[in-house]
Amino acid sequence: MTQNKILITGAHGQVGSVLYSELSKKYGKDNIVASDIKEMPSADVFELLDVTDIEAMNAVVKKHSITEIYHLAAILSAKGEQDPLWTWELNLQGLFNVLEASRNNQVEKIFFPSSIAVFGHKSKLIVAPQASITDPTTVYGMSKVAGEYWCQYYHNKYGLDIRSIRYPGVIGYQSMAGGGTTDYAVEIFQYVLDKKEYSCFLEKDTRLPMIFMEDAIRATFEIMEAPIENINIRTSYNISGINFTPEELVQEIQVHHPDFKCTYLPDFRQQIAESWPQKIDDTEAMVDWGWKPSYDLPKMVSSMFENLPKKKLAPIQL
């Protein structure tokens, strides 16, 4: 059996950096090629790579005889609204280049992360089903909807084995968030540890689906390792972890830090959040490849406080 040679694009990002660490443990650092637009000293094998450059993408895939690609390079929802045209260019052209390089170089498997940002006001926002109207309100969400259908197209037309999940808001202690609308749920913990009052950019009763990083990485591994005959959705699978409001998160934090205080000053991200579902129906992922979350809100908050003192997260800048 040939050894997997895995390329991660966007390896410096919130999910990409953790995925790099976990894939390195699983397959060995020599078999994981990290790439990004800035250096990554922790990576044994690293390529400086602009995903919008098709020649550079092809060169990296050929040079390392890549068999799998985890395509994490993207501009997220809130940050993307600051420069919509560049967000569309990077998110879509980057995906096209991954798909074309994979098609031309016999890459065996591709992971494309989609997002709950694909949903919008016409979706069922109390509980979003797998098959739902997708009418995103952000260019990030638009790029993810388009990306889902391009992945399905390349699978149907060229036989590429592309697998995708729609991440909810991802919360973790390993890396700082990267400009998303759910980022308050990461940033708030550092304010607790610094003994500062936190000002949340969403209303206190804004319920959104979230997932703890450990569950997000495990879901990624599980879908990528599932037998090909079990993958019945070639756009993107809904997955769900937890859902809560900022106020519920604060209340759980106060179990550990009773004196912590939070105020609420919603900004433009509130409108984005209101276009997203409160909960996600992930029945298809459970049935097809056995998905099941492990973390609820109390367990997640406890794990954050157990691990965060080991790694200080920088405040989010938009």
N, C-alpha and C positions, 0 to 999 in steps of 0.2 A: 504494500500500500504506500502511495506517495505521501510525503510529508506536506501538510498544509503550509502555504506561504501566504500570510495575511497582510493586506494593506489597510490601514486605517487613515481615512482623510479626516481633517479636523481633530487631530489627536490631542490638541491643547484644550479642547472645549470641556464643558461640564461633564458630559457623558463620555466623550472620546477619551479623556485622560483616565477615567476609571476603567473603561473598556480595555484600554491599552494594558493597564496593570493586570487585569484579570485574564486577558488572553495570553499575556506573557507567562503567567503562572501555569496556564493550561497547556500551552504549546512550546514554551521556551522563548526567551527574548530574541534569540537569533532568527526565529521564524516569524516575528512580528515587525512589519515595517511601519513606523509611525511617520505621518506626514502632516505638515501644516505650513502656514506662511511665515512662521517664526520658529527659531530653533527650540528644540526640546532636549535639554541636557540629560534627562533621565532615560532617554531611549537609546538602546544599544545600536539599533539600525534606524536611521532617520533620513528622510528626504525632504528638502525644502520644496514645497509643491503648491503652486497656484492651480486650483482645480478647474479654473476657466481656461487653462492652457492645454489644449488637446494633445499637442506634441509632447509636452512634459509628462502628461498623464500616461500616454502610450509608452514613453521611455521608461518610466518607473515600473510599470507593469511588466514590460519585457525584461528589464534589467534584473528583477528579482523573481521572475517566473511566478508571478502572483496567481494563486488559486482561489482566493476569496477576498472580497472587498467589503469593508464596513464603511459606508459613505456618511460620515458625520458632519462634514463641512457644510455650514449653512449660517445665514443671518436669521436670528429669531424674531418673534412677533413684535415686541415693543421697540427694539433697536431697529428693526426693519422699516418701521414707519418713518424714521428719520431720513431714509434714503431709499424710497420704494423702487426706483428703477435699478439701482445697483443690487438691491436685495433680489429682485427678480432675475437679474443677469447671473449673479453668483449661484443662487439656488438652483435655477434650471439649467444653465450652461454647465455647471459643475456636474449635475446628474447626467446630462447628455454625454459628457466626456467619459464618465465612469461606465455608462452603458455601452458606448462605442468601443472603448478600450477593452471592455470585457468581451464583447462580441468578436472583436478582431484578434484576441489573444487567448481564447479558450479559457477564460476565467470560469470556474465551476459554480460559484455561488456568490450572491451579492445581498447585502443587507442595506435597506433604505428606511430610515426612520421617518414616519409621518407624525402627525400631531392632532390633538383635539382642536387645533386651530382651523381644521378643515370644515368644522361645523359653523353655523351662523343662525340668524334669527328665524329662518324658515325650518331649521332642524327641530327635532323634538328635544327641547332643552331641559326637561325634567330628567328624563333618562334617554340618552341617545342610542338607538339601536344600531346594529352593524350596517344594515342597509338604510341609509338616511339621506335626506336632502343635504347637500353640502353647498353652502353659500357663504364662504368665508368673508370676513370684514377686513382682513389685513392682507397685505401682499405676501407675507409669510404663509398664511393659510392658503392663499391662491396658488402659491408655488408648490405647496404640499399636495393639494388636490390634483394639480396638473401632473406632478411627479408620480402620484399613485397610478394614474391612467397610463403614463408613459411606461412605467414598470410593467403593468399588465400587457401593454402593447408589445414590448420587447420579449416578454415571456411567450405570448401567443405567436408572434411572427418569427422570432429567432430561437425560441426554446431556452432563453436565459432563465436560470433558476434564481429569481429575485424574490426576496421575502421581506415583509414589512409589518411593522406594528405602529399604531397611533399612540405615541407617548402622551400620557397626561402630564401635568406639571411634575418635574422630577426634583426630589429633595434629597440632598446628601451632604455628608460632612467632608467628603474627600476633595471636593473642588468647588469653587465659587460658581454661581449661576452666570448665564451669559447674555442677559438682555431680554428675558421672557416676561410675560405678564404674570406668571405664577412665582416669580423670583422672591417675592416678599417672604415666602415660607422657608427660604434658605437664609436670607439676609437677617431675619429677625433674631436668629439664634446667636449671632455674633454680638448683637446689641444687648442681649441678655447677659452674656458673659462679660461684656465691657461695662455692665451696670449702667446702661444708658436707656432712656425712654425711646421707644421706637415709634416712628410715624409711618403708618401703613398707607400705601398708595391705592388700596381698595377699600370699599365700604365694609364694615364689620360683618355684615350678613351675606357677603358674596360667596356662595358655595361653588366650589370647583373640584373636579376630579384631580387627584394627585397620586404619585407613586413614590415609594422610598427607593433610593438608588439600588440597594441590594436586589429588590424585586425587579426593577427595570433591567438590570444587567442579566439577572436570571431568565427573565422573559426573552431577552435577546438571544441568549444561548439556547434556550429551549426551542424557539422557532427555527433557529439555524441548524439545530441538530435533529429536528423532527424528520422522519422519512418523507421523501418527496410526495408520496401518495397521500399524505395527511394534510398537505397544504392545499386547501380548496379555495382560498381567497388570494387573488394575485394583485389586488389593489393594496389594501392594508387592513390588518386586523385591529379591531378595538381591543384594548386591554385596560383593566381598571385595578387600582390599588386601594386607595382611600378617597373619601370626599369629606371636606370640612370647610368651614368659614374661617376667616381671620380671627373672629371672636372665639370660636371653639379652639383654635390653635393656641391663642393666648391663655385661655382657661386651663388647658393641659400644661402649658409652660409654667403657669402659676402653681401647679401642684409641686413642681421642683423649686421654683423661685417665686414665693408668694408676693414679694415686693415689686415684681416687674410690672411696668405700666406701658400701655400702648394707646396712641391716639390714631385717629383716622382722618386722613386728608387725601381723598381720592383725586387722581389726576387722569390723563387721557387713557390710562390703562384700564380704568373702570369700564369704559365703553366697550373695550375689547373683551373684557371678562364677561360682560353681560350678554355677549353674543355666543358664548361657549356653553356647553351642557353642564348641568349640575352633577350628573352621574353618567356613567358609561355602561352599556350592556355589552359584556364581553363573553357571552355564552359560546359563540363560535370558536373563540380561542380555547376555551375550556374543553369543548368537545373535540376539536380537531387535533390539538397537540398538548392537551393536559394542563393548560395554564391555570394557576391558582395563586393569589397573593398570599404572602406570609405575614405582612406587617399591618397592624391597625394603628390608629392615632397614638394611643398611649405607648405602644411598643416602639413606634418610630421616634417619638419625642425622647423617650428614655435612651435610645441608642444614640441620638444626636448629642445629648449631654454627656454620655459616656465617652464619646469619641472626639467631639469638637475641641476640647482643650489641647489635644495633640496637634491640631492644625488650625491656625487662625485664618479665617476667610476675609478677603478684602471686601469693602462695601461695593455695591453694584453701581457702576457709572453708566448713564445713558446719554 
